[in-house]
Amino acid sequence: FAFETGEEMRAVRQFSIALILSASVIGSAVGAPAAPANPALHGDPAKVALAMQILEATHAAANTSTMVDMMLPNMMNMVKGSAPGVSDAVVNRFASIVRAKMNAGIPKLLQMEAQVWSQHFSVAELRQLAAFYHSGLGQRLIDETPKVMKDVVPLGMAWGRATGQQAMQETLSQMRKQGVKI
């Protein structure tokens, strides 16, 4: 898309940098490993196909899209904090495009996930998992998981902040008592 002013272009550059940094921070905060630079995932095509069926049954694409939507407001706030002169219109416009591009990449992510699943489960196990997710209880689990996550994620974040802060303070105190300058 075209930028109307140099200020918009500068704002988008700042937003891009902050978005990349915030995505990295968010990933680190939830313990997500960094993606390999050149993933060399291979898997038995039959097992990968079964794993894809499981991902489809569990609405993995929609859930991933929901996670993108949940991450964007935090990223936008971080960008606004690092580039306070950026107008809301520019931030919203940029976020909309980022959302679309991230969602367009979901099929590739799911293919990589299916390859990983295929490396951890046998064909028989994948068939059992697929059967479970198509069962009544499996369908209920699929339906309730996003609702549970909406309740659990804030709890985990609050726990991480409080526990992390306490652990850091206690560790600093302990190390200082041992004569470590930190």
C-alpha positions in Angstrom: 0.0 0.0 0.0 1.1 3.6 -0.5 2.1 6.0 2.2 0.8 9.5 2.0 3.5 11.2 4.0 7.1 10.7 5.1 5.8 10.6 8.6 3.7 7.6 7.8 6.6 5.8 6.3 8.8 6.6 9.3 6.0 5.5 11.6 5.6 2.2 9.8 9.4 1.6 10.0 9.3 2.2 13.7 6.2 0.0 14.1 7.9 -2.8 12.1 10.9 -2.8 14.4 8.7 -2.7 17.5 6.5 -5.4 16.1 9.4 -7.7 15.5 10.9 -7.0 18.9 7.5 -7.5 20.7 6.9 -10.7 18.9 10.2 -11.9 20.0 9.6 -10.8 23.6 6.1 -12.4 23.6 7.5 -15.6 22.3 10.2 -15.7 24.9 7.8 -14.9 27.6 5.7 -17.9 26.9 8.7 -20.1 26.4 8.3 -20.5 22.7 11.5 -21.8 21.1 12.9 -19.8 18.2 12.0 -21.2 14.9 15.0 -22.9 13.1 16.4 -20.7 10.4 16.0 -23.5 7.8 13.7 -26.1 9.2 14.6 -29.5 7.8 11.5 -31.3 8.9 10.7 -34.5 7.1 8.0 -37.0 7.8 6.3 -40.1 6.5 3.6 -38.6 4.1 0.9 -40.9 5.5 1.7 -39.8 9.1 1.9 -36.1 8.0 -1.5 -36.4 6.4 -3.0 -37.9 9.5 -1.4 -35.2 11.6 -3.0 -32.6 9.3 -6.4 -34.2 9.8 -5.9 -33.8 13.6 -4.9 -30.2 13.2 -8.0 -29.6 11.0 -10.2 -31.4 13.5 -8.9 -29.3 16.3 -9.4 -26.0 14.4 -5.7 -25.2 14.6 -5.9 -22.6 11.8 -8.7 -20.7 13.5 -7.0 -21.0 16.9 -3.8 -19.7 15.5 -5.6 -16.8 13.9 -7.2 -16.0 17.2 -3.7 -16.0 18.8 -2.6 -13.5 16.2 -5.6 -11.3 17.1 -4.7 -11.6 20.8 -1.1 -10.7 20.2 -1.7 -7.6 18.0 -3.1 -5.3 20.6 -0.1 -5.8 22.9 2.2 -5.3 19.9 0.4 -2.1 18.9 0.7 -0.8 22.5 4.4 -1.5 22.5 4.7 0.3 19.2 2.7 3.3 20.4 5.0 3.4 23.5 8.2 3.4 21.3 6.8 5.7 18.7 4.3 8.0 20.4 3.9 10.3 17.4 2.4 7.6 15.3 -1.3 8.2 14.6 -3.8 5.5 15.5 -4.9 5.4 11.9 -1.4 4.4 10.7 -1.0 1.9 13.5 -4.4 0.3 12.8 -3.8 0.2 9.0 -0.4 -1.4 9.6 -1.8 -3.9 12.1 -4.5 -4.9 9.6 -1.9 -5.7 7.0 0.3 -7.5 9.5 -2.7 -9.6 10.6 -3.5 -10.6 7.0 0.1 -11.5 6.2 0.4 -13.6 9.4 -2.9 -15.4 8.7 -1.7 -16.1 5.2 1.3 -17.9 6.7 -0.8 -20.2 8.8 -1.0 -23.1 6.3 2.8 -23.2 6.2 3.0 -23.3 10.0 0.4 -26.1 10.1 2.4 -28.1 7.6 5.5 -27.8 9.8 3.4 -28.7 12.9 2.1 -31.8 11.1 5.6 -32.9 10.3 6.6 -32.5 13.9 3.5 -34.5 15.1 4.4 -37.2 12.5 7.8 -37.5 14.2 6.4 -38.0 17.6 3.5 -40.4 17.0 3.0 -43.7 15.1 0.3 -44.1 12.5 -1.8 -46.1 15.0 -1.4 -43.4 17.6 -2.3 -40.6 15.1 -5.4 -42.6 14.1 -6.4 -42.9 17.8 -5.9 -39.2 18.3 -8.0 -38.4 15.3 -10.7 -40.7 16.6 -10.6 -39.0 20.0 -10.9 -35.5 18.5 -13.9 -36.7 16.4 -15.6 -38.1 19.5 -18.1 -36.2 21.7 -15.5 -35.5 24.4 -12.9 -34.6 21.8 -15.3 -32.1 20.2 -16.1 -30.7 23.6 -12.4 -30.3 24.3 -11.9 -28.5 21.0 -14.8 -26.2 21.7 -13.8 -25.4 25.2 -10.0 -25.0 24.7 -10.1 -21.4 23.4 -12.4 -20.4 26.3 -10.1 -22.0 28.8 -7.1 -20.3 27.2 -8.7 -16.9 27.5 -9.0 -17.5 31.2 -5.7 -19.2 31.7 -3.4 -16.9 29.7 -4.0 -13.9 32.0 -3.4 -16.1 35.0 -0.2 -17.4 33.6 1.0 -13.9 32.7 0.2 -12.6 36.1 1.9 -15.6 37.7 5.0 -15.1 35.5 5.3 -11.4 36.4 4.9 -12.0 40.2 6.9 -15.2 40.4 9.6 -13.9 38.1 10.0 -10.6 40.1 10.1 -12.5 43.4 12.6 -15.0 42.0 14.8 -12.3 40.6 14.8 -10.3 43.9 15.5 -13.4 46.0 18.3 -14.5 43.6 19.9 -11.0 43.6 19.8 -10.9 47.4 21.3 -14.4 47.7 24.0 -13.7 45.2 24.9 -10.4 46.8 25.2 -12.1 50.2 27.7 -14.5 48.5 29.7 -11.5 47.5 28.7 -11.5 43.8 28.5 -8.0 42.4 25.3 -7.9 40.4 
